Amino acid sequence: MRSTLPDPSFLADDPQEFFAAHIEDWGCIGGVEDDGELIAFGVLGFGAQVPADENFGRLIGLSPDRLATVGQPDGVAVLGQYRGKGLQKLLLRWRLDQARAKGCRDILSTCEPRNRVSLKNMLSFGMRVVKFDYLFGGLPRVVLHKDTAGDAAVDMARAAVVPVTPDSLSQAFARGEVGVELAEGGLLMAPTAN
Ligand SMILES: CC(C)(COP(=O)(O)OP(=O)(O)OC[C@H]1O[C@@H](n2cnc3c(N)ncnc32)[C@H](O)[C@@H]1OP(=O)(O)O)[C@@H](O)C(=O)NCCC(=O)NCCS
């Protein structure tokens, strides 16, 4: 799997225990099979069940009560020959449904900023790119967030394309902008109204 990636750091190197913990305690994992072979999976953690330091809500400073209702899609992969057929979207939709059924308010995920396929898919579900950080042992990542109770309004009239480099992204977040759409040359970012 890793050898098929444009850059191996697109996928965090999650140990076996990470997957076992999600199945047993932290959330769930959705899988897609073709003729008995696992061809795609998507991991989902629940804020009330993952260890506190693994709760993505902490990355954006959510209050303690909201940490408990985080739903976090945390890893997805599709075997090479099955890509481009909508499986990531299917697994994301399934995980968002699971999170909704569990009463999750804040949906949070992370992505390598140059992973345009994954970013595009998450943005298409209304998630916004809200932060850049080095996570999982120093890997560059953007944090995506959706507040299902209602996201802050954005001023699309003032939206501009920002290159997906650590400096440019960090400066845009410091200006109060969020990423709303992929665009030629980067990410379309718009200031939030509040
Ligand atoms: C990223 C990944 C999960 C995407 O899975 P996928 O099942 O191929 O994605 P989907 O088919 O659901 O993607 C659908 C959208 O992405 C687009 N897309 C898919 N593959 C693409 C490609 N190679 N280049 C450009 N766009 C592509 C499709 O056109 C589609 O967009 P549309 O709905 O606007 O037409 C898959 O490529 C993968 O496993 N990559 C390695 C692991 C990884 O990067 N995981 C993500 C960690 S955040």
The ligand as an ORCA input file, in Angstrom:
! r2SCAN-3c Opt
* xyz 0 1
  C      -7.061      8.818     -0.956
  C      -7.843      7.540     -1.241
  C      -8.352      6.980      0.081
  C      -9.005      7.909     -2.161
  O      -9.858      6.771     -2.269
  P     -10.775      6.560     -3.549
  O     -11.736      5.489     -3.229
  O      -9.941      6.405     -4.764
  O     -11.496      7.951     -3.609
  P     -12.893      8.186     -4.307
  O     -13.006      7.304     -5.510
  O     -13.965      8.117     -3.276
  O     -12.655      9.666     -4.750
  C     -13.625     10.281     -5.399
  C     -13.174     11.632     -5.901
  O     -11.754     11.792     -5.976
  C     -11.378     11.914     -7.349
  N     -10.203     11.090     -7.574
  C     -10.068      9.811     -7.235
  N      -8.840      9.363     -7.615
  C      -8.218     10.413     -8.184
  C      -6.950     10.606     -8.731
  N      -6.051      9.613     -8.772
  N      -6.634     11.826     -9.183
  C      -7.535     12.833     -9.120
  N      -8.763     12.713     -8.610
  C      -9.105     11.514     -8.161
  C     -12.517     11.400     -8.151
  O     -12.547     12.023     -9.398
  C     -13.689     11.778     -7.290
  O     -14.032     13.130     -7.409
  P     -15.495     13.515     -7.941
  O     -16.453     12.857     -6.985
  O     -15.526     15.001     -7.858
  O     -15.548     12.946     -9.292
  C      -6.993      6.472     -1.973
  O      -6.380      7.082     -3.078
  C      -5.926      5.842     -1.087
  O      -6.136      4.799     -0.463
  N      -4.771      6.492     -1.022
  C      -3.693      6.025     -0.155
  C      -4.005      6.225      1.316
  C      -4.390      7.649      1.644
  O      -3.886      8.614      1.084
  N      -5.336      7.771      2.592
  C      -5.868      9.053      2.982
  C      -5.309      9.494      4.283
  S      -6.053     11.056      4.748
*
